[in-house]
Amino acid sequence: MTATPIRLRAQDQDDLKVVSACLQDAIVPIGDMCFLPEERRFVLVVNRFKWETADQPRPGPAADDDVLIPFERTHCGVRVEGVTGVKVKDIDLKDRRQILELLAIEAVEGGVVLDFAGGGCIRLDATNWTCFVEDLGEPWPTTCKPCHPLEE
């Protein structure tokens, strides 16, 4: 079930759409994000749901509905280069125990925006940016697959 770890680079809006799809529903502890102004870099380590393996056949008897079939999560490093400033909206950075759920990353005029569940966002100011994403370590099983209710 385990797929090859991802290793991606995004340099434009189209590239970032692929990165965003890979990182959708990642769990992000506030304490695992950091802006390094001297290096013009924003980094974070997320707990990524492995969407690329979510639809693969699972081991175990197909007829046994009582068997819990695991999905996978993995740690993933995300680095955005060329960042000159960071703006935060509706996120309390002082609460280092807070856990955020990443919904999307998008390119906007003058930077990149990370959108989180609950309406919070982080804007990275950067006219020329590059985003790097790389899985770290071995994945682990999870029985929970993120779901998104359809809006009426």
Biotite code that builds the C-alpha atoms (Angstrom):
import biotite.structure as struc

atoms = struc.array([
    struc.Atom([0.000, 0.000, 0.000], chain_id="A", res_id=1, res_name="MET", atom_name="CA", element="C"),
    struc.Atom([2.872, 2.404, 0.647], chain_id="A", res_id=2, res_name="THR", atom_name="CA", element="C"),
    struc.Atom([3.698, 4.617, -2.326], chain_id="A", res_id=3, res_name="ALA", atom_name="CA", element="C"),
    struc.Atom([6.973, 6.334, -3.072], chain_id="A", res_id=4, res_name="THR", atom_name="CA", element="C"),
    struc.Atom([7.485, 9.375, -0.797], chain_id="A", res_id=5, res_name="PRO", atom_name="CA", element="C"),
    struc.Atom([6.645, 12.652, -2.507], chain_id="A", res_id=6, res_name="ILE", atom_name="CA", element="C"),
    struc.Atom([9.281, 15.227, -3.331], chain_id="A", res_id=7, res_name="ARG", atom_name="CA", element="C"),
    struc.Atom([7.910, 18.269, -5.162], chain_id="A", res_id=8, res_name="LEU", atom_name="CA", element="C"),
    struc.Atom([8.925, 21.769, -6.212], chain_id="A", res_id=9, res_name="ARG", atom_name="CA", element="C"),
    struc.Atom([6.398, 24.473, -7.091], chain_id="A", res_id=10, res_name="ALA", atom_name="CA", element="C"),
    struc.Atom([7.302, 27.736, -8.787], chain_id="A", res_id=11, res_name="GLN", atom_name="CA", element="C"),
    struc.Atom([3.984, 28.939, -10.180], chain_id="A", res_id=12, res_name="ASP", atom_name="CA", element="C"),
    struc.Atom([0.235, 28.783, -9.625], chain_id="A", res_id=13, res_name="GLN", atom_name="CA", element="C"),
    struc.Atom([-0.216, 25.521, -11.561], chain_id="A", res_id=14, res_name="ASP", atom_name="CA", element="C"),
    struc.Atom([2.584, 23.786, -9.652], chain_id="A", res_id=15, res_name="ASP", atom_name="CA", element="C"),
    struc.Atom([1.119, 24.998, -6.359], chain_id="A", res_id=16, res_name="LEU", atom_name="CA", element="C"),
    struc.Atom([-2.265, 23.416, -7.206], chain_id="A", res_id=17, res_name="LYS", atom_name="CA", element="C"),
    struc.Atom([-0.549, 20.010, -7.242], chain_id="A", res_id=18, res_name="VAL", atom_name="CA", element="C"),
    struc.Atom([1.163, 20.734, -3.918], chain_id="A", res_id=19, res_name="VAL", atom_name="CA", element="C"),
    struc.Atom([-2.132, 21.934, -2.453], chain_id="A", res_id=20, res_name="SER", atom_name="CA", element="C"),
    struc.Atom([-3.888, 18.706, -3.464], chain_id="A", res_id=21, res_name="ALA", atom_name="CA", element="C"),
    struc.Atom([-1.133, 16.631, -1.829], chain_id="A", res_id=22, res_name="CYS", atom_name="CA", element="C"),
    struc.Atom([-1.304, 18.656, 1.397], chain_id="A", res_id=23, res_name="LEU", atom_name="CA", element="C"),
    struc.Atom([-5.096, 18.947, 1.682], chain_id="A", res_id=24, res_name="GLN", atom_name="CA", element="C"),
    struc.Atom([-6.221, 17.953, 5.192], chain_id="A", res_id=25, res_name="ASP", atom_name="CA", element="C"),
    struc.Atom([-2.683, 18.003, 6.603], chain_id="A", res_id=26, res_name="ALA", atom_name="CA", element="C"),
    struc.Atom([-2.549, 18.519, 10.355], chain_id="A", res_id=27, res_name="ILE", atom_name="CA", element="C"),
    struc.Atom([-0.260, 21.389, 11.318], chain_id="A", res_id=28, res_name="VAL", atom_name="CA", element="C"),
    struc.Atom([0.826, 22.040, 14.910], chain_id="A", res_id=29, res_name="PRO", atom_name="CA", element="C"),
    struc.Atom([1.443, 25.782, 15.441], chain_id="A", res_id=30, res_name="ILE", atom_name="CA", element="C"),
    struc.Atom([4.766, 24.917, 17.073], chain_id="A", res_id=31, res_name="GLY", atom_name="CA", element="C"),
    struc.Atom([5.948, 23.237, 13.853], chain_id="A", res_id=32, res_name="ASP", atom_name="CA", element="C"),
    struc.Atom([5.843, 26.440, 11.759], chain_id="A", res_id=33, res_name="MET", atom_name="CA", element="C"),
    struc.Atom([8.571, 29.053, 11.578], chain_id="A", res_id=34, res_name="CYS", atom_name="CA", element="C"),
    struc.Atom([9.458, 32.183, 9.598], chain_id="A", res_id=35, res_name="PHE", atom_name="CA", element="C"),
    struc.Atom([13.201, 32.685, 9.174], chain_id="A", res_id=36, res_name="LEU", atom_name="CA", element="C"),
    struc.Atom([13.451, 36.304, 7.975], chain_id="A", res_id=37, res_name="PRO", atom_name="CA", element="C"),
    struc.Atom([17.240, 36.331, 7.567], chain_id="A", res_id=38, res_name="GLU", atom_name="CA", element="C"),
    struc.Atom([16.959, 33.357, 5.211], chain_id="A", res_id=39, res_name="GLU", atom_name="CA", element="C"),
    struc.Atom([13.742, 34.626, 3.569], chain_id="A", res_id=40, res_name="ARG", atom_name="CA", element="C"),
    struc.Atom([12.181, 31.244, 4.311], chain_id="A", res_id=41, res_name="ARG", atom_name="CA", element="C"),
    struc.Atom([8.973, 29.922, 5.861], chain_id="A", res_id=42, res_name="PHE", atom_name="CA", element="C"),
    struc.Atom([9.048, 26.285, 6.993], chain_id="A", res_id=43, res_name="VAL", atom_name="CA", element="C"),
    struc.Atom([6.584, 23.863, 8.504], chain_id="A", res_id=44, res_name="LEU", atom_name="CA", element="C"),
    struc.Atom([6.300, 20.161, 9.208], chain_id="A", res_id=45, res_name="VAL", atom_name="CA", element="C"),
    struc.Atom([2.850, 18.731, 8.659], chain_id="A", res_id=46, res_name="VAL", atom_name="CA", element="C"),
    struc.Atom([1.139, 15.428, 9.329], chain_id="A", res_id=47, res_name="ASN", atom_name="CA", element="C"),
    struc.Atom([0.035, 14.671, 5.734], chain_id="A", res_id=48, res_name="ARG", atom_name="CA", element="C"),
    struc.Atom([-2.833, 12.365, 4.768], chain_id="A", res_id=49, res_name="PHE", atom_name="CA", element="C"),
    struc.Atom([-1.585, 10.232, 1.861], chain_id="A", res_id=50, res_name="LYS", atom_name="CA", element="C"),
    struc.Atom([-4.353, 10.838, -0.664], chain_id="A", res_id=51, res_name="TRP", atom_name="CA", element="C"),
    struc.Atom([-2.311, 9.055, -3.329], chain_id="A", res_id=52, res_name="GLU", atom_name="CA", element="C"),
    struc.Atom([-2.819, 5.703, -1.557], chain_id="A", res_id=53, res_name="THR", atom_name="CA", element="C"),
    struc.Atom([-6.350, 6.309, -0.226], chain_id="A", res_id=54, res_name="ALA", atom_name="CA", element="C"),
    struc.Atom([-8.110, 4.571, -3.133], chain_id="A", res_id=55, res_name="ASP", atom_name="CA", element="C"),
    struc.Atom([-5.780, 1.590, -3.409], chain_id="A", res_id=56, res_name="GLN", atom_name="CA", element="C"),
    struc.Atom([-7.102, -1.871, -2.509], chain_id="A", res_id=57, res_name="PRO", atom_name="CA", element="C"),
    struc.Atom([-6.645, -2.680, 1.171], chain_id="A", res_id=58, res_name="ARG", atom_name="CA", element="C"),
    struc.Atom([-5.377, -5.955, 2.616], chain_id="A", res_id=59, res_name="PRO", atom_name="CA", element="C"),
    struc.Atom([-7.810, -8.260, 4.364], chain_id="A", res_id=60, res_name="GLY", atom_name="CA", element="C"),
    struc.Atom([-10.968, -10.154, 3.483], chain_id="A", res_id=61, res_name="PRO", atom_name="CA", element="C"),
    struc.Atom([-13.231, -8.109, 1.215], chain_id="A", res_id=62, res_name="ALA", atom_name="CA", element="C"),
    struc.Atom([-16.425, -9.525, 2.717], chain_id="A", res_id=63, res_name="ALA", atom_name="CA", element="C"),
    struc.Atom([-15.545, -8.756, 6.337], chain_id="A", res_id=64, res_name="ASP", atom_name="CA", element="C"),
    struc.Atom([-17.083, -5.334, 7.083], chain_id="A", res_id=65, res_name="ASP", atom_name="CA", element="C"),
    struc.Atom([-15.825, -5.431, 10.698], chain_id="A", res_id=66, res_name="ASP", atom_name="CA", element="C"),
    struc.Atom([-12.170, -5.183, 9.673], chain_id="A", res_id=67, res_name="VAL", atom_name="CA", element="C"),
    struc.Atom([-10.751, -1.675, 10.071], chain_id="A", res_id=68, res_name="LEU", atom_name="CA", element="C"),
    struc.Atom([-8.735, -0.904, 6.970], chain_id="A", res_id=69, res_name="ILE", atom_name="CA", element="C"),
    struc.Atom([-5.955, 1.633, 7.592], chain_id="A", res_id=70, res_name="PRO", atom_name="CA", element="C"),
    struc.Atom([-5.146, 4.614, 5.468], chain_id="A", res_id=71, res_name="PHE", atom_name="CA", element="C"),
    struc.Atom([-1.788, 6.360, 5.882], chain_id="A", res_id=72, res_name="GLU", atom_name="CA", element="C"),
    struc.Atom([-0.315, 9.599, 7.172], chain_id="A", res_id=73, res_name="ARG", atom_name="CA", element="C"),
    struc.Atom([3.279, 10.758, 7.067], chain_id="A", res_id=74, res_name="THR", atom_name="CA", element="C"),
    struc.Atom([5.363, 13.685, 8.251], chain_id="A", res_id=75, res_name="HIS", atom_name="CA", element="C"),
    struc.Atom([6.086, 16.086, 5.428], chain_id="A", res_id=76, res_name="CYS", atom_name="CA", element="C"),
    struc.Atom([8.407, 19.080, 5.312], chain_id="A", res_id=77, res_name="GLY", atom_name="CA", element="C"),
    struc.Atom([7.219, 22.201, 3.498], chain_id="A", res_id=78, res_name="VAL", atom_name="CA", element="C"),
    struc.Atom([9.561, 25.096, 2.726], chain_id="A", res_id=79, res_name="ARG", atom_name="CA", element="C"),
    struc.Atom([8.775, 28.331, 0.913], chain_id="A", res_id=80, res_name="VAL", atom_name="CA", element="C"),
    struc.Atom([11.814, 30.303, -0.241], chain_id="A", res_id=81, res_name="GLU", atom_name="CA", element="C"),
    struc.Atom([11.837, 34.024, -1.075], chain_id="A", res_id=82, res_name="GLY", atom_name="CA", element="C"),
    struc.Atom([9.481, 35.069, 1.742], chain_id="A", res_id=83, res_name="VAL", atom_name="CA", element="C"),
    struc.Atom([9.877, 38.697, 2.847], chain_id="A", res_id=84, res_name="THR", atom_name="CA", element="C"),
    struc.Atom([7.049, 38.847, 5.369], chain_id="A", res_id=85, res_name="GLY", atom_name="CA", element="C"),
    struc.Atom([4.259, 36.863, 7.009], chain_id="A", res_id=86, res_name="VAL", atom_name="CA", element="C"),
    struc.Atom([0.735, 37.991, 7.885], chain_id="A", res_id=87, res_name="LYS", atom_name="CA", element="C"),
    struc.Atom([-1.623, 35.923, 10.034], chain_id="A", res_id=88, res_name="VAL", atom_name="CA", element="C"),
    struc.Atom([-5.418, 36.159, 10.151], chain_id="A", res_id=89, res_name="LYS", atom_name="CA", element="C"),
    struc.Atom([-7.648, 34.470, 12.760], chain_id="A", res_id=90, res_name="ASP", atom_name="CA", element="C"),
    struc.Atom([-4.897, 32.232, 14.202], chain_id="A", res_id=91, res_name="ILE", atom_name="CA", element="C"),
    struc.Atom([-3.529, 32.658, 17.730], chain_id="A", res_id=92, res_name="ASP", atom_name="CA", element="C"),
    struc.Atom([0.213, 32.063, 17.324], chain_id="A", res_id=93, res_name="LEU", atom_name="CA", element="C"),
    struc.Atom([0.715, 32.310, 21.096], chain_id="A", res_id=94, res_name="LYS", atom_name="CA", element="C"),
    struc.Atom([-1.233, 29.073, 21.627], chain_id="A", res_id=95, res_name="ASP", atom_name="CA", element="C"),
    struc.Atom([1.626, 26.699, 20.714], chain_id="A", res_id=96, res_name="ARG", atom_name="CA", element="C"),
    struc.Atom([-0.556, 23.649, 21.437], chain_id="A", res_id=97, res_name="ARG", atom_name="CA", element="C"),
    struc.Atom([-3.054, 24.636, 18.763], chain_id="A", res_id=98, res_name="GLN", atom_name="CA", element="C"),
    struc.Atom([-3.467, 22.219, 15.846], chain_id="A", res_id=99, res_name="ILE", atom_name="CA", element="C"),
    struc.Atom([-4.535, 23.551, 12.448], chain_id="A", res_id=100, res_name="LEU", atom_name="CA", element="C"),
    struc.Atom([-6.011, 21.680, 9.502], chain_id="A", res_id=101, res_name="GLU", atom_name="CA", element="C"),
    struc.Atom([-4.629, 22.824, 6.163], chain_id="A", res_id=102, res_name="LEU", atom_name="CA", element="C"),
    struc.Atom([-7.287, 23.085, 3.478], chain_id="A", res_id=103, res_name="LEU", atom_name="CA", element="C"),
    struc.Atom([-5.323, 24.625, 0.611], chain_id="A", res_id=104, res_name="ALA", atom_name="CA", element="C"),
    struc.Atom([-2.246, 26.528, -0.492], chain_id="A", res_id=105, res_name="ILE", atom_name="CA", element="C"),
    struc.Atom([-2.724, 29.059, -3.250], chain_id="A", res_id=106, res_name="GLU", atom_name="CA", element="C"),
    struc.Atom([-0.666, 31.556, -5.182], chain_id="A", res_id=107, res_name="ALA", atom_name="CA", element="C"),
    struc.Atom([-1.950, 35.116, -4.939], chain_id="A", res_id=108, res_name="VAL", atom_name="CA", element="C"),
    struc.Atom([-0.616, 38.407, -6.229], chain_id="A", res_id=109, res_name="GLU", atom_name="CA", element="C"),
    struc.Atom([2.568, 39.069, -4.282], chain_id="A", res_id=110, res_name="GLY", atom_name="CA", element="C"),
    struc.Atom([2.788, 35.759, -2.462], chain_id="A", res_id=111, res_name="GLY", atom_name="CA", element="C"),
    struc.Atom([1.293, 32.519, -1.229], chain_id="A", res_id=112, res_name="VAL", atom_name="CA", element="C"),
    struc.Atom([-1.649, 31.919, 1.131], chain_id="A", res_id=113, res_name="VAL", atom_name="CA", element="C"),
    struc.Atom([-2.161, 28.913, 3.400], chain_id="A", res_id=114, res_name="LEU", atom_name="CA", element="C"),
    struc.Atom([-5.881, 28.462, 4.165], chain_id="A", res_id=115, res_name="ASP", atom_name="CA", element="C"),
    struc.Atom([-6.928, 26.547, 7.268], chain_id="A", res_id=116, res_name="PHE", atom_name="CA", element="C"),
    struc.Atom([-10.217, 25.086, 8.499], chain_id="A", res_id=117, res_name="ALA", atom_name="CA", element="C"),
    struc.Atom([-12.160, 27.574, 10.579], chain_id="A", res_id=118, res_name="GLY", atom_name="CA", element="C"),
    struc.Atom([-11.239, 30.537, 8.384], chain_id="A", res_id=119, res_name="GLY", atom_name="CA", element="C"),
    struc.Atom([-7.691, 31.198, 9.535], chain_id="A", res_id=120, res_name="GLY", atom_name="CA", element="C"),
    struc.Atom([-4.957, 31.899, 7.014], chain_id="A", res_id=121, res_name="CYS", atom_name="CA", element="C"),
    struc.Atom([-1.291, 32.731, 6.737], chain_id="A", res_id=122, res_name="ILE", atom_name="CA", element="C"),
    struc.Atom([-0.104, 34.961, 3.908], chain_id="A", res_id=123, res_name="ARG", atom_name="CA", element="C"),
    struc.Atom([3.520, 34.698, 2.846], chain_id="A", res_id=124, res_name="LEU", atom_name="CA", element="C"),
    struc.Atom([4.697, 37.873, 1.115], chain_id="A", res_id=125, res_name="ASP", atom_name="CA", element="C"),
    struc.Atom([7.007, 36.880, -1.740], chain_id="A", res_id=126, res_name="ALA", atom_name="CA", element="C"),
    struc.Atom([7.223, 38.152, -5.303], chain_id="A", res_id=127, res_name="THR", atom_name="CA", element="C"),
    struc.Atom([9.579, 35.371, -6.449], chain_id="A", res_id=128, res_name="ASN", atom_name="CA", element="C"),
    struc.Atom([8.910, 32.267, -4.391], chain_id="A", res_id=129, res_name="TRP", atom_name="CA", element="C"),
    struc.Atom([9.647, 28.559, -4.644], chain_id="A", res_id=130, res_name="THR", atom_name="CA", element="C"),
    struc.Atom([7.885, 25.917, -2.562], chain_id="A", res_id=131, res_name="CYS", atom_name="CA", element="C"),
    struc.Atom([9.535, 22.588, -1.730], chain_id="A", res_id=132, res_name="PHE", atom_name="CA", element="C"),
    struc.Atom([7.626, 19.614, -0.281], chain_id="A", res_id=133, res_name="VAL", atom_name="CA", element="C"),
    struc.Atom([9.188, 16.356, 0.880], chain_id="A", res_id=134, res_name="GLU", atom_name="CA", element="C"),
    struc.Atom([7.899, 13.400, 2.880], chain_id="A", res_id=135, res_name="ASP", atom_name="CA", element="C"),
    struc.Atom([9.980, 12.646, 5.981], chain_id="A", res_id=136, res_name="LEU", atom_name="CA", element="C"),
    struc.Atom([10.312, 9.182, 7.491], chain_id="A", res_id=137, res_name="GLY", atom_name="CA", element="C"),
    struc.Atom([7.972, 6.233, 7.253], chain_id="A", res_id=138, res_name="GLU", atom_name="CA", element="C"),
    struc.Atom([4.168, 6.543, 7.015], chain_id="A", res_id=139, res_name="PRO", atom_name="CA", element="C"),
    struc.Atom([1.908, 5.133, 9.728], chain_id="A", res_id=140, res_name="TRP", atom_name="CA", element="C"),
    struc.Atom([-1.609, 3.701, 9.500], chain_id="A", res_id=141, res_name="PRO", atom_name="CA", element="C"),
    struc.Atom([-4.743, 5.615, 10.355], chain_id="A", res_id=142, res_name="THR", atom_name="CA", element="C"),
    struc.Atom([-8.349, 4.457, 10.188], chain_id="A", res_id=143, res_name="THR", atom_name="CA", element="C"),
    struc.Atom([-9.653, 7.999, 9.644], chain_id="A", res_id=144, res_name="CYS", atom_name="CA", element="C"),
    struc.Atom([-10.039, 9.350, 6.122], chain_id="A", res_id=145, res_name="LYS", atom_name="CA", element="C"),
    struc.Atom([-10.803, 13.090, 5.965], chain_id="A", res_id=146, res_name="PRO", atom_name="CA", element="C"),
    struc.Atom([-14.155, 13.912, 4.437], chain_id="A", res_id=147, res_name="CYS", atom_name="CA", element="C"),
    struc.Atom([-15.750, 17.134, 3.328], chain_id="A", res_id=148, res_name="HIS", atom_name="CA", element="C"),
    struc.Atom([-19.530, 17.512, 3.439], chain_id="A", res_id=149, res_name="PRO", atom_name="CA", element="C"),
    struc.Atom([-21.032, 18.874, 0.254], chain_id="A", res_id=150, res_name="LEU", atom_name="CA", element="C"),
    struc.Atom([-22.512, 22.341, 0.545], chain_id="A", res_id=151, res_name="GLU", atom_name="CA", element="C"),
    struc.Atom([-26.151, 22.736, -0.396], chain_id="A", res_id=152, res_name="GLU", atom_name="CA", element="C"),
])
